[in-house]
């Protein structure tokens, strides 16, 4: 039985790994014709996993809120505080949407009398958006790594290179390049439609994949854009910045160690000794100072 439809393809391309696991397992159950006991077991397991994810995500959101409050009280005179606050904000939104994903996959919530199919609607509204803020977090992390590297490589010019205005513009540009293309493509290829739910015997809101050559092209383009631009590029930036920082710090440490050794040798070689004693001349009682330089 064929299960690789455009809708299933889009599910795999736009959802996080947890959603991919859920969809893949659902397809396995559907295609192999397992009994209802297997479906009930999977639903129960999914519910327990979702509860654990919500519990962990709560502490993540609490930590990010405390970080944002702390840096807001410290102030934004330093550019690094702006970057850290933006990092906390993007990570907070990522964890919040991740919690929304987990809630929509709770059997108690998905099977309740809500007017939409939670496990379908969450794909563009929760899966794609949480991925988007994860990618924003990755780019802000890369920007912070570059700023730390420049602080060591150009310590006297860092205030000119990374100013408050440039930092704010960079953070806004990162949010813009993630939200606009990803959200516009995602909400174009997915269509919200009314579906009949036989279990509830009611019409609810679901989604379907737009069937057109343009939608397929945009779906592939969205996948490559997220993979290369939003994931691989910031990873390479973090690696290069960290490597450059480590090499430069090693050079500085070697230079300081060499200078300290040279200064220590000069101190040991050049000593001035002052010897004071009584005068031995005819007048007697005089004070004689002898300066001895030991080289």
Protein Blocks (a to p, Z undefined) as FASTA:
>chain_A
ZZbdfklmmmmmmpcfklmmmmmmmmmmmmnopafklmmmmmmmmmmmmmmmmmmmmmmm
mmmmmmmmmmmmnopkbfklmmmmmmmmmmmmmmmmmmmmmmmmpmklmmmccfbdfklm
mmmmmmmmmmmmmmmmmmmmmmmmmmmmmmmmmmmlmmmmmcfklmmmmmmmmmmmmmmm
mmmmmmmmpccdddddfklopacddddddddfklmmmmmmmmmmmmmmmmmmmmmmmmmm
mmmmmmmmmmmmmmmmmmmmmmmmmmmmmccdddddddfbfnooiacddddddZZ
